[in-house]
Amino acid sequence: MNGQRDFRPQDVSLYRPYPDEVPWDLLRMADPDEERVHGYLNADYMRVAKYGDEAVGVYVVVPETPTVYTLRNLSVHPDWRGRGLGRWLLGHAIGIAESKGGREIVVRGAPRGARGLFERLGFLPEGADLRLVLLPE
């Protein structure tokens, strides 16, 4: 945790993990059902945030259709929360989906504590889900 004092989310390195680099502990924080996590993992749509040698965050966004993507997992290590990293990772996930043709991003059953983050970034409630419609430029 050295260096956290002057930390900026842009200081992390984001990468597609090799199979032996998947941060299972972080993925399980957002979704404790390991079987379900295995079902939606795809390195093309997963990014791991590292600060130095430490994995501090992860997200997985997957296509439901060519234009609708689902954010399946977004997790930040508890020691790194409150520094804007979750918001930055969510913005990156939106960018990945959009770059692959996504026009909508859905968060299924967002936890109550996380809904505020999504809503502040423009996601609208749809029952237990949240949806962000991406407007073409």
N, C-alpha and C positions, 0 to 999 in steps of 0.2 A: 504493500500500500504506500510505499514511498513515492513521493511525487504527486499524490492526489491533490495536494493543496492548490497547485496551479493547473490542475487538470482542465482540459477543454475536450468536449466530445470528439472534435476533429483530430485529437492527438492519438486516437486509437487507429489500429490497422484493421481493415475489414478484408476478409478473404473467404473463398470457398474452401471448406475443410476437406482434407483427405479423410477416408473412412476411419483411420485411427486417430483423427483429430476432432471428432464430433464431441462437443462438450455436453455429455449426457447429464451431468449434474445441473447445468443451467436449463437444459430442455425440460427436465423433470420438475424444476421449480414452477414452470408455467403449466405443465401438463404431466401429472404423476403417472398416467397410464402409459407405460413404456411400450406396450404392444401397439397402441394407437399412434404413438410418436414414430415408431418404426414404419408404420403404414403411410405416413405422409412425408417422410424424409426424402429429399432430393437435393443433392449438392448444388444443382443448377439454381435452386431457389433458396438456399440457405447461406447466410453470412454469419461469420463469427467475428466478434470485435475483441481484439487483443490489445492490451496495454503492456508493453514490454513482452514478457513471456506468459502473462496471465490472461486467460479468457475471462472477459468481464461482461460480455453480452452476446446474445444470439437472436436471430430471427429466422423464421421459415415462412415463406409466402408461396402458395401453390395455385396453379391455374385450375379453375372449375370448368371454364369454357375458354375459348380464345380471348374473350374480353372481360371476363369476371375472374378475379383472383381472390383467394382467401388467405388472410394472415392466420396461420395455424399456430404460431408460437412466437412470442417476443418475451425475452427474459433478460434481466440485468442482475448481476450478482448483488446481493444485499449491501455489501460494503461500498458499492459504486452507485447506489441509487441516490437520487436527489441532486444529480450533477448535470442533468439534461441528456444523458446518454440514451435513455429509452425514447425520448422524443426524436433524437437524432437518428437512432436505428429505425424508428417508424418512418421517418422521412426517406431514409434510404430504401426501405422495403417498398414504399410507394413508388419511388423512382425506378426500381427494378421491374415492378409489375407494369408500370407505364411504358418502359423501354421495350417490353416484350409484347406490347399491344393491348395491355389492360386498360379498361375504361371504368371499371368499378372494383373496389376492394371491400371485402366483407370480413367482419370479425364476428365469428359465431360464439354466442354465449359469453361475451366479454365479462370478466369478473367485475363486480360492482366497484371495487377500488380503482380499476384501470379505466373505467368508462369516461371519466373526466378528461384524461389525457387524449383519448380518441375524439371526444366531442369538441375539445378545444382546437383540434386540427381539422375540423369540418365533417367528421363522421356523424351521420344522423341515425337516431334509434329506429329500429324496425323490430319491435317486440324485444326478444332477448338478444338480438343481433344489432350490429352497427354497420352502416354502409357509407362509403365515400364514393361519390361520382366524380370521376376525373374529366375535366372539360378539355376538349382539344384546343390547341393553341390557334 
